Amino acid sequence: MASSKLSASIIFLQLIFLLFVFNSANAQLKVGFYKDTCPQAEAIVKKVMDQVMKVAPSLSGPLLRMHFHDCFVRGCDGSVLLNSSTGQAEKDSPPNLSLRGYQVIDRVKTALEKECPGVVSCADALAIVARDVTVATMGPFWEVETGRRDGRVSNISEPLTNLPPFSANISVLISMFRSKGLSVKDLVVLSGGHTIGTSHCSSFTSRLYNSTGKDGTDPTLDSEYIVKLKSKCKVGDQTTLVEMDPGSVRTFDNSYYTLVAKRRGLFQSDAALLDSSETKAYVKLQSAATHRSTFFKDFGVSMINMGRVGVLTGKAGEIRKVCSKIN
């Protein structure tokens, strides 16, 4: 009896310790982290992004995606921004080769360094940029928690095992999101980010030419949509860009869910949202909405949740002076 009580006590203490570690990791992540050390930080980022969006609005999708790719590999630590002289960094990994907008983050960081040298992390700059490009495309505003520090490690192999592939089924998607502490609702909500941006044909042509349906097509993809996509993407096409949300590529709205409900989601991972009762219900809810419904609010909440994944705070990591290299 004494032994069992001792074991129970040890397990309880271990749980308390793990809870303490989890909470301490997020203890310094908060809205307004820079209010004393760099009070104009978000205004500086917004000024730069307003200028960028006027001349390069097509970067909105890639910059939003960059934050996602950062957080899912080593947490939101800016590791996706690091360069490698030998081509062995995260940005050199196949899933990240199509990312664009690194020069925008550099421009933002230069402006921040001019005003507040060595204060604002690259990881935070990327998180704020992701919010600002969403707003710039008529999407929701949310308060970005800040206080992240920058990581010092970036490995070419890690995106391959941490980023959900476009070909993922619903089980894989749910598992990968849960491994980051994110819920099934976060999965279906964050997928809505596909409402802006484009994709290379190579990310989905297997659904057109190498699947299980008639003539190698994917039976879960709308037949009329297949015809349209085949007219744009030929076998082996590695360069052509296709809108992920046709007609709404530069407008953040809930039309993505209308497409998915009609079996016109571009990727297999989009179509997979119809294979779970929970994700399917959310798709149906948003596709039936005559206005924005809850999607905008939900997206802000899920972006905050994702922004907490694996963060470095306190004395961990560093504050890079240049986002592409460690100090």
WOZIRA-V244668 format. One line per field, one symbol per residue. ss: DSSP state (h for helix, s for strand, l for the rest). psi: psi as a letter, one per 30 degrees, with the letter a starting at -180 (. if undefined). A space follows every 10 residues. Layout:
ss: ???
psi: ???
//
This chain:
ss: lhhhhhhhhh hhhhhhhhhh hhhhhlllls slllllllll hhhhhhhhhh hhhhhlllhh hhhhhhhhhh hlllllllhh hllllllllh hhlhhhllll lhhhhhhhhh hhhhhlllll lhhhhhhhhh hhhhhhllll llllssllss lllllllhhh hhlllllllh hhhhhhhhll lllhhhhhhh hhhhhllsss hhhllhhhhl lllhhhllll llhhhhhhhh hhllllllll ssslllllll llllhhhhhh hllllllhhh hhhhllhhhh hhhhhhhhll llllhhhhhh hhhhhhhlll lslllllsll lsllsll
psi: eeeeeeeeee eeeeeeeeee eeeffgegjl kgegfefifg eeeeeeeeee eefefifffe eeeeeeeeee efjgliggff fklkfghgle ffkeffffkl gefeeeeeee eeeeeikgek leeeeeeeee eefeefggal klkkklgllk lgkjkffeee ffkklfgkle eeeeeeeefg gkleeeeeef fffgfkllkk effgfffefh afakggljff kkeeeeeeef fejlkgkfek kkkeikfgfg kjagfeeeee fghgkelefe efffgkeeee eeeeeeffkf afbfeeeeee eeeeeeffkh kklbflbljk ekffkl.
//
